[in-house]
């Protein structure tokens, strides 16, 4: 019987700090969370192939040894809340292993950058219609995409240690409770603010650009986040130059606050904010006959994600 490409699913669980790095947290008995994803893809084996350059009296290929084996997962989750303003989102394991910690406030949950080298690792199980791939000690980079007329998403690329592959069926009844139906990006649900002024936005995209790397020494192997340089691009309808002059702002090397908020009802609102971004080189564009500005930017102060 043939296997089906659409029958795929990931389950994730972040380390709360009580287990050693690289522990199979789900096998240990942890309650892994089934995560609703879109565009999920796996690279089952990454690493080096070390050729044994044997002097065996023959030409042709020589045997090789696999080294530094690890696994990558990529895809996105719909950017929506948890159904309750002060309950973390159900896809928080993705944000956590990308270097963010969740702090519950009185009206929101804030996901902020960890700066003390204590980024939690996570375990992910990838089910692929008959097989289960295990990613251990996983860490990630993430981003976001909000485009008018589309559904908002948080994107991710997860890198984990190779935990093996076993033959098994899909989970019989994955629990997706708490995942909210997303709202399309547009004038009813989305607000884009730059330096305290709202502008008509068409697109907003950003990437954390975490430097995620596999490393090995004589004691252990690990997936590390060694640096990050978040940046992005927004596209707006071009206002009068007297209202917004991105060329002067860019050449003056000015820093501006930015925010994008999506959603209307408590429990299904997400936002991305920063107190300081710096604009890059703007370019003109066209959208249905309207003049647009495409403006690249970099985050001088790390973006903060909130669900509320």
Secondary structure as UniProt FT lines:
FT   TURN            5..6
FT   STRAND          8..14
FT   TURN            21..22
FT   TURN            25..29
FT   STRAND          33..35
FT   STRAND          38..51
FT   STRAND          64..78
FT   TURN            85..86
FT   TURN            90..91
FT   HELIX           92..97
FT   TURN            98..99
FT   STRAND          100..104
FT   STRAND          109..113
FT   STRAND          122..128
FT   STRAND          131..147
FT   TURN            148..149
FT   STRAND          153..167
FT   TURN            172..173
FT   TURN            177..178
FT   TURN            187..189
FT   STRAND          190..194
FT   TURN            195..196
FT   STRAND          197..198
FT   STRAND          201..207
FT   STRAND          210..216
FT   STRAND          221..228
FT   STRAND          231..237
FT   TURN            241..243
FT   HELIX           246..251
FT   TURN            252..253
FT   STRAND          255..262
FT   TURN            266..267
FT   STRAND          270..279
FT   STRAND          283..287
FT   TURN            288..289
FT   STRAND          290..299
FT   STRAND          304..307
//
